[in-house]
Amino acid sequence: MRVLIAAGGTAGHINPALAIAGALRAARPDTEVHFAGRRGGMEYGLVTKAGYPFHHIEVNGIQRRLTPKNILRDIEAVWHLALSGPRARAILREVQPDLVVGCGGYVSGPVVRCAAKMGYKTAIHEQNAFPGVTNKLLAPLADLVFAAVPAAVQKLGVPGKTLVVGNPVRPEVFGQDRAEARALLGAGGRTVLLSFGGSLGARRLNEMVAELMQWEQAGQKGILHIHATGSREAEAFAGLMAQKGLAGNAGLAVKEYIDNMPQMLAAADLVISRAGALTLAELCAAGRAAILIPSPNVAENHQYYNALELQKVGAAVVIEEKELTAEKLIQTVERLTADRASLAAMGKLAKALSEPRSLEKITAKLFELADRPA
């Protein structure tokens, strides 16, 4: 069987796609998986590193805020959109897939739309409670629609062919040894705090984390803090560290990107992060307490509603960015880390929300669709 997966833009779209690809090949080793995405996007590096054939298609989003720079971007986006249909058709003719799967991001649009019109079997996966525009447009065209949560079903507009399957999480997130992960970090008896703002970074979150780190080190709080700055904010964060005299501190580990996230989640006692759908799925799979700071720069404010689902059951504390201050973040961390037993209890509540069979459900339905007579 040959499968073409379209996904791009952020790790929240790409990692679920890679998880699905791996599960398909694990279930049927003769499955051939190809990817379509932007060569300039982060999908290119992640997909090629995983060893899958990559087919380039350029699709960009429209910038809604009108500035001279954004106007130029929008002109480029319209040009790429005009070329995306012919390019998608060329990829489909080259790959000749038995099945086409869209996992989100702008690139999913032309690939899945053209596949449906050309008669290929298609499926899409929506990771959020509030579906993105691309998936809402594709849902009526797709043969099969996967939703991560029940709240997305009606919003996608095709309840008759929509299945709630959770968000696919890499199997290694479930199978980590916590003691081993902490030993590799040299954590000892310290509280391990893990923070990140997404693959690109989040400036406001980074600024507040730098203030938090200064508080941690000034008071010798017994915390080992691991932070990922994101690719766009690495240089600025290094400047903050130098300004606050934090560079070279043994209680801090700062990286641009965490490429061993399953191990880091296993070692952590508390996580500070955005509230993207995949991030929350992995937090639940690992069973970790969290302070969630939803990004306000997303469609329908969907990260906030994602985060509320964890706060409702006591698995997380939500702080909206408009209310985020260094003082509030420090107070919340101080309160939560003062009681390790309570942190562990929050983690168990998060674990209860996980869907360990998500990949199993998705792959079973994809094989069923692919095996269905044309």
LUMMARKE-332584 format. One record per residue (C-alpha): residue number from 1; chain; x, y, z. Coordinates in pm, 1 decimal, decimal comma, padded with zeros to 6 digits. Layout:
residues N
   seq   mol         xx         yy         zz
   NUM     A          X          Y          Z
...
//
This chain:
residues 374
   seq   mol         xx         yy         zz
     1     A    00000,0    00000,0    00000,0
     2     A    00120,6    00351,8   -00083,0
     3     A    00014,2    00647,8    00134,5
     4     A    00068,0    01020,8    00080,8
     5     A    00050,1    01237,0    00395,3
     6     A    00025,2    01617,3    00376,3
     7     A    00118,6    01810,7    00689,4
     8     A    00316,9    02120,3    00772,2
     9     A    00365,9    02446,5    00952,1
    10     A    00419,1    02338,0    01311,8
    11     A    00526,0    02032,9    01508,9
    12     A    00163,0    02006,3    01619,6
    13     A    00072,6    01898,6    01266,2
    14     A    00392,8    01719,6    01168,2
    15     A    00450,3    01494,9    01470,4
    16     A    00100,4    01339,4    01459,1
    17     A    00158,2    01277,4    01087,9
    18     A    00489,4    01106,8    01160,8
    19     A    00324,8    00901,3    01435,6
    20     A    00057,0    00784,4    01189,9
    21     A    00322,3    00703,6    00928,8
    22     A    00518,5    00495,4    01178,4
    23     A    00207,7    00311,7    01296,9
    24     A    00104,3    00228,0    00939,2
    25     A    00445,9    00082,0    00864,6
    26     A    00457,3   -00106,1    01195,6
    27     A    00120,5   -00266,6    01121,4
    28     A    00204,0   -00344,6    00758,6
    29     A    00579,3   -00330,4    00689,0
    30     A    00522,7   -00319,3    00313,4
    31     A    00341,3    00017,1    00342,5
    32     A    00519,0    00292,9    00148,4
    33     A    00466,0    00637,9    00301,3
    34     A    00537,2    00966,2    00120,6
    35     A    00503,4    01320,6    00256,3
    36     A    00407,2    01649,3    00092,8
    37     A    00507,3    01979,4    00250,0
    38     A    00705,5    02300,6    00225,8
    39     A    01078,4    02268,1    00180,2
    40     A    01122,7    02587,1    00380,7
    41     A    00899,5    02462,3    00663,5
    42     A    01007,5    02256,3    00960,5
    43     A    00834,2    01953,3    00807,8
    44     A    01121,2    01910,1    00559,8
    45     A    01381,3    01850,7    00830,0
    46     A    01162,6    01629,8    01049,2
    47     A    01031,4    01415,6    00763,7
    48     A    01362,6    01363,5    00585,1
    49     A    01532,7    01286,3    00916,7
    50     A    01270,6    01014,2    00968,4
    51     A    01361,5    00873,2    00625,9
    52     A    01042,2    00931,6    00428,4
    53     A    01031,3    01054,1    00065,0
    54     A    00942,9    01425,8    00060,0
    55     A    00752,8    01608,8   -00216,1
    56     A    00774,4    01986,5   -00218,3
    57     A    00466,1    02207,7   -00248,5
    58     A    00463,8    02575,6   -00155,3
    59     A    00153,4    02706,0    00025,5
    60     A    00142,7    03006,6    00260,6
    61     A   -00120,5    03163,9    00480,8
    62     A   -00276,7    03504,5    00427,3
    63     A   -00164,3    03771,0    00675,7
    64     A   -00469,6    03949,5    00812,5
    65     A   -00287,6    04249,6    00960,6
    66     A   -00205,4    04493,2    00681,3
    67     A    00152,1    04615,8    00690,4
    68     A    00388,0    04676,6    00394,0
    69     A    00571,7    04353,8    00478,2
    70     A    00249,2    04154,5    00512,9
    71     A    00113,5    04289,3    00184,4
    72     A    00420,1    04148,8    00007,4
    73     A    00369,1    03819,4    00189,8
    74     A    00005,8    03808,9    00081,0
    75     A    00098,5    03868,5   -00283,6
    76     A    00342,0    03577,5   -00258,6
    77     A    00077,0    03364,3   -00084,8
    78     A   -00176,2    03427,0   -00362,4
    79     A    00085,0    03335,5   -00623,6
    80     A    00169,4    03010,9   -00444,4
    81     A   -00200,2    02931,1   -00404,3
    82     A   -00249,6    02966,3   -00779,6
    83     A    00032,8    02720,4   -00842,0
    84     A   -00061,0    02478,3   -00563,4
    85     A   -00333,1    02295,9   -00758,3
    86     A   -00110,4    02198,0   -01053,8
    87     A    00172,5    02108,5   -00814,8
    88     A   -00056,7    01889,7   -00600,1
    89     A   -00182,9    01708,6   -00910,2
    90     A    00175,5    01648,3   -01022,9
    91     A    00266,1    01498,1   -00685,0
    92     A   -00039,6    01273,4   -00691,4
    93     A    00039,1    01151,0   -01042,8
    94     A    00398,2    01081,2   -00937,0
    95     A    00316,2    00895,6   -00613,8
    96     A   -00006,7    00724,8   -00726,9
    97     A   -00117,9    00667,3   -00365,2
    98     A   -00382,3    00424,1   -00249,0
    99     A   -00470,3    00673,8    00024,2
   100     A   -00412,9    01045,5    00094,9
   101     A   -00414,0    01175,5    00454,5
   102     A   -00420,6    01541,6    00559,7
   103     A   -00288,5    01618,9    00909,3
   104     A   -00323,5    01996,0    00906,0
   105     A   -00134,3    02301,7    00795,5
   106     A   -00189,3    02498,0    00474,9
   107     A   -00027,0    02227,7    00258,6
   108     A   -00307,3    01984,4    00342,7
   109     A   -00558,0    02199,8    00154,1
   110     A   -00453,7    02164,3   -00211,3
   111     A   -00321,2    01808,6   -00170,7
   112     A   -00635,4    01659,5   -00014,1
   113     A   -00870,6    01870,8   -00228,0
   114     A   -00701,8    01762,8   -00551,9
   115     A   -00683,5    01401,5   -00434,2
   116     A   -01058,4    01394,8   -00366,3
   117     A   -01138,6    01549,0   -00704,1
   118     A   -00909,0    01302,2   -00881,3
   119     A   -01082,7    01006,9   -00716,1
   120     A   -00822,2    00909,6   -00457,7
   121     A   -00939,9    00790,7   -00115,8
   122     A   -00886,9    01064,3    00142,2
   123     A   -00888,2    01117,6    00519,1
   124     A   -00809,4    01412,1    00744,7
   125     A   -00726,0    01447,2    01114,2
   126     A   -00824,7    01751,7    01321,7
   127     A   -00618,6    01795,1    01637,5
   128     A   -00809,7    02080,4    01804,0
   129     A   -01146,1    02139,5    01967,7
   130     A   -01193,4    02432,1    01727,6
   131     A   -01108,4    02304,7    01376,3
   132     A   -00886,1    02508,9    01148,6
   133     A   -01020,9    02666,0    00830,1
   134     A   -00837,2    02416,6    00607,9
   135     A   -00995,3    02112,2    00770,1
   136     A   -01341,9    02268,4    00779,0
   137     A   -01316,2    02317,2    00402,3
   138     A   -01178,6    01967,7    00344,1
   139     A   -01418,1    01773,5    00569,3
   140     A   -01707,6    01757,1    00315,2
   141     A   -01465,1    01629,7    00048,6
   142     A   -01285,0    01364,7    00255,8
   143     A   -01398,5    01003,1    00274,4
   144     A   -01311,0    00983,2    00643,9
   145     A   -01269,3    01250,6    00911,7
   146     A   -01088,5    01199,9    01243,0
   147     A   -01146,6    01436,9    01535,0
   148     A   -00937,2    01448,2    01849,0
   149     A   -01224,0    01550,7    02077,6
   150     A   -01605,0    01534,7    02063,1
   151     A   -01629,6    01915,6    02065,1
   152     A   -01486,5    01926,9    01711,2
   153     A   -01740,0    01692,2    01551,0
   154     A   -02025,7    01935,5    01490,0
   155     A   -01785,8    02215,9    01397,7
   156     A   -01639,6    02003,8    01119,5
   157     A   -01990,4    01979,1    00975,6
   158     A   -01995,1    01611,1    00876,2
   159     A   -02086,4    01412,2    01190,5
   160     A   -02192,0    01110,6    00986,5
   161     A   -01836,9    01035,7    00875,6
   162     A   -01641,4    01182,4    01169,6
   163     A   -01479,1    00953,7    01427,2
   164     A   -01343,1    01071,7    01763,1
   165     A   -01002,6    00907,9    01804,7
   166     A   -00794,0    01141,2    02022,0
   167     A   -00458,4    01279,2    01914,4
   168     A   -00195,9    01031,1    01796,5
   169     A    00102,7    01033,5    02029,4
   170     A    00438,3    00874,1    01959,0
   171     A    00449,2    00531,9    02132,9
   172     A    00777,9    00621,3    02303,6
   173     A    00598,5    00886,8    02513,2
   174     A    00408,0    00607,5    02688,7
   175     A    00706,1    00378,2    02739,5
   176     A    00970,8    00590,4    02915,3
   177     A    01140,4    00487,8    03239,4
   178     A    01113,4    00788,2    03474,2
   179     A    01398,9    00687,9    03705,4
   180     A    01631,0    00631,8    03410,5
   181     A    01532,3    00963,5    03247,5
   182     A    01602,4    01153,5    03571,5
   183     A    01932,5    00972,8    03622,9
   184     A    02050,4    01071,0    03274,1
   185     A    01982,3    01435,5    03363,9
   186     A    02157,3    01403,7    03699,9
   187     A    01838,7    01532,9    03863,3
   188     A    01890,7    01360,6    04197,1
   189     A    01623,9    01478,4    04441,9
   190     A    01564,8    01807,8    04266,8
   191     A    01229,6    01912,6    04121,1
   192     A    01260,3    01903,1    03742,2
   193     A    01085,4    02190,4    03567,0
   194     A    01043,1    02168,6    03189,4
   195     A    00933,9    02472,6    02988,1
   196     A    00891,1    02547,8    02619,0
   197     A    00685,4    02770,8    02392,2
   198     A    00666,7    02563,6    02075,2
   199     A    00908,1    02486,4    01794,4
   200     A    00939,4    02850,2    01685,4
   201     A    00933,5    02998,2    02034,1
   202     A    00709,6    03239,8    02223,6
   203     A    00864,2    03573,4    02320,8
   204     A    00633,1    03660,1    02610,0
   205     A    00665,0    03314,1    02762,9
   206     A    01044,4    03326,5    02723,7
   207     A    01062,9    03663,2    02897,3
   208     A    00864,5    03537,3    03194,7
   209     A    01064,8    03214,0    03212,7
   210     A    01386,7    03418,2    03235,0
   211     A    01237,1    03601,7    03535,2
   212     A    01135,7    03267,6    03685,7
   213     A    01488,4    03129,9    03640,5
   214     A    01633,2    03432,5    03818,0
   215     A    01399,0    03367,8    04113,7
   216     A    01490,5    02998,5    04119,2
   217     A    01862,3    03061,2    04128,1
   218     A    01849,3    03351,9    04372,4
   219     A    01673,3    03141,1    04632,4
   220     A    01845,9    02808,3    04564,1
   221     A    01504,8    02639,9    04525,1
   222     A    01639,3    02294,1    04445,9
   223     A    01502,6    02307,5    04090,2
   224     A    01661,2    02175,3    03772,6
   225     A    01505,1    02384,3    03495,7
   226     A    01515,7    02272,4    03131,2
   227     A    01392,5    02529,5    02879,7
   228     A    01355,1    02530,1    02501,0
   229     A    01364,7    02879,9    02350,8
   230     A    01236,4    02795,3    02001,3
   231     A    01427,7    02868,5    01682,8
   232     A    01319,5    03231,4    01642,1
   233     A    01386,7    03332,1    02002,5
   234     A    01716,8    03157,8    02080,0
   235     A    01935,5    03463,9    02036,6
   236     A    01703,1    03693,0    02232,3
   237     A    01686,0    03444,3    02520,5
   238     A    02064,3    03415,6    02532,3
   239     A    02068,9    03793,7    02574,7
   240     A    01822,0    03770,0    02864,8
   241     A    02035,1    03501,5    03032,8
   242     A    02346,8    03717,4    03006,0
   243     A    02161,2    04025,6    03129,1
   244     A    02038,6    03841,6    03438,3
   245     A    02369,0    03667,7    03507,2
   246     A    02224,4    03321,6    03448,7
   247     A    02459,9    03193,7    03177,3
   248     A    02653,5    02882,5    03280,3
   249     A    02437,0    02807,1    03583,3
   250     A    02437,3    02434,8    03668,3
   251     A    02067,9    02437,5    03758,9
   252     A    01964,6    02554,7    03412,3
   253     A    01970,9    02374,9    03078,9
   254     A    01868,6    02591,6    02782,4
   255     A    01821,0    02452,4    02431,3
   256     A    01676,4    02582,7    02109,4
   257     A    01463,1    02273,1    02053,8
   258     A    01403,9    01960,1    02261,4
   259     A    01453,6    01663,7    02030,3
   260     A    01413,6    01400,8    02304,7
   261     A    01078,9    01521,8    02440,1
   262     A    00953,3    01177,5    02556,5
   263     A    01255,8    01144,9    02785,1
   264     A    01224,9    01504,2    02911,1
   265     A    00855,3    01457,8    02990,7
   266     A    00935,8    01139,5    03181,2
   267     A    01192,0    01323,9    03394,3
   268     A    00979,9    01634,3    03460,4
   269     A    00772,0    01707,2    03769,8
   270     A    00605,7    02017,7    03624,5
   271     A    00573,7    02150,5    03268,8
   272     A    00519,2    02510,7    03158,4
   273     A    00403,0    02534,4    02797,4
   274     A    00160,6    02657,1    02536,8
   275     A   -00156,6    02453,1    02490,2
   276     A   -00131,5    02313,4    02140,2
   277     A   -00327,7    01994,4    02090,6
   278     A   -00025,9    01768,6    02048,7
   279     A    00148,9    01917,8    02350,4
   280     A   -00154,4    01844,6    02566,9
   281     A   -00186,0    01493,0    02427,3
   282     A    00176,8    01422,1    02518,2
   283     A    00138,2    01577,9    02864,2
   284     A   -00156,7    01346,9    02927,7
   285     A    00023,4    01043,6    02786,1
   286     A    00321,4    01111,5    03013,3
   287     A    00097,7    01201,7    03307,9
   288     A    00251,9    01540,7    03386,9
   289     A    00120,6    01836,1    03585,1
   290     A    00130,6    02160,0    03389,6
   291     A    00103,9    02536,7    03388,3
   292     A   -00053,0    02618,4    03052,1
   293     A   -00017,2    02956,9    02883,2
   294     A   -00232,2    02935,7    02567,4
   295     A   -00116,9    03127,6    02263,5
   296     A   -00356,9    03414,5    02190,6
   297     A   -00240,6    03421,0    01827,6
   298     A   -00437,2    03120,2    01703,9
   299     A   -00769,8    03082,0    01524,8
   300     A   -01078,8    03079,1    01748,3
   301     A   -00852,3    03103,2    02055,0
   302     A   -00851,6    02723,0    02037,0
   303     A   -00550,4    02674,4    02266,2
   304     A   -00738,8    02835,8    02553,5
   305     A   -01030,0    02594,5    02513,5
   306     A   -00788,2    02301,9    02480,7
   307     A   -00621,3    02404,9    02806,9
   308     A   -00949,1    02443,5    02995,9
   309     A   -01018,0    02071,3    02949,3
   310     A   -00713,0    01992,4    03165,0
   311     A   -00782,7    02264,5    03419,5
   312     A   -01140,7    02140,1    03466,4
   313     A   -01018,8    01805,1    03598,3
   314     A   -00736,6    01952,8    03808,3
   315     A   -00451,1    01840,6    03584,0
   316     A   -00327,3    02190,7    03498,7
   317     A   -00334,3    02558,7    03589,6
   318     A   -00420,4    02794,5    03302,7
   319     A   -00277,7    03146,8    03283,8
   320     A   -00388,3    03354,3    02985,9
   321     A   -00109,2    03554,4    02827,4
   322     A   -00292,4    03882,5    02887,2
   323     A   -00276,8    03801,6    03261,6
   324     A    00076,2    03661,2    03259,2
   325     A    00327,5    03840,8    03479,3
   326     A    00655,0    03723,7    03628,2
   327     A    00504,1    03754,5    03976,1
   328     A    00202,8    03539,4    03887,1
   329     A    00416,1    03272,2    03721,5
   330     A    00660,3    03262,2    04013,2
   331     A    00378,5    03238,6    04269,5
   332     A    00214,9    02954,0    04076,0
   333     A    00540,6    02760,3    04042,6
   334     A    00621,5    02817,1    04410,8
   335     A    00278,3    02692,3    04517,6
   336     A    00282,3    02382,0    04298,8
   337     A    00641,7    02275,2    04363,2
   338     A    00599,3    02311,2    04739,4
   339     A    00405,8    01982,7    04740,8
   340     A    00551,2    01708,2    04520,4
   341     A    00265,2    01473,9    04615,4
   342     A    00010,4    01721,3    04475,9
   343     A    00212,2    01746,8    04154,2
   344     A    00205,1    01369,5    04120,9
   345     A   -00171,8    01372,0    04180,0
   346     A   -00218,3    01631,2    03904,7
   347     A   -00013,9    01407,5    03676,4
   348     A   -00243,3    01112,8    03744,7
   349     A   -00545,4    01326,0    03656,0
   350     A   -00374,9    01419,6    03328,3
   351     A   -00297,7    01053,9    03258,5
   352     A   -00667,3    00969,3    03292,9
   353     A   -00738,1    01196,0    02993,9
   354     A   -00491,3    01020,6    02762,0
   355     A   -00602,7    00805,8    02471,4
   356     A   -00338,3    00531,3    02439,5
   357     A   -00526,2    00358,2    02155,5
   358     A   -00549,2    00662,9    01929,2
   359     A   -00293,5    00537,9    01675,2
   360     A   -00444,7    00190,1    01680,1
   361     A   -00790,0    00332,3    01600,8
   362     A   -00660,4    00561,2    01326,1
   363     A   -00452,6    00298,2    01147,4
   364     A   -00731,9    00040,6    01161,5
   365     A   -00975,1    00281,2    00993,8
   366     A   -00716,5    00393,6    00736,4
   367     A   -00645,7    00034,6    00634,3
   368     A   -01019,4   -00032,0    00619,5
   369     A   -01061,7    00270,3    00388,0
   370     A   -00766,0    00174,2    00169,0
   371     A   -00887,1   -00185,1    00136,4
   372     A   -01240,5   -00074,9    00044,7
   373     A   -01320,2   -00144,2   -00322,7
   374     A   -01293,1    00166,8   -00538,7
//
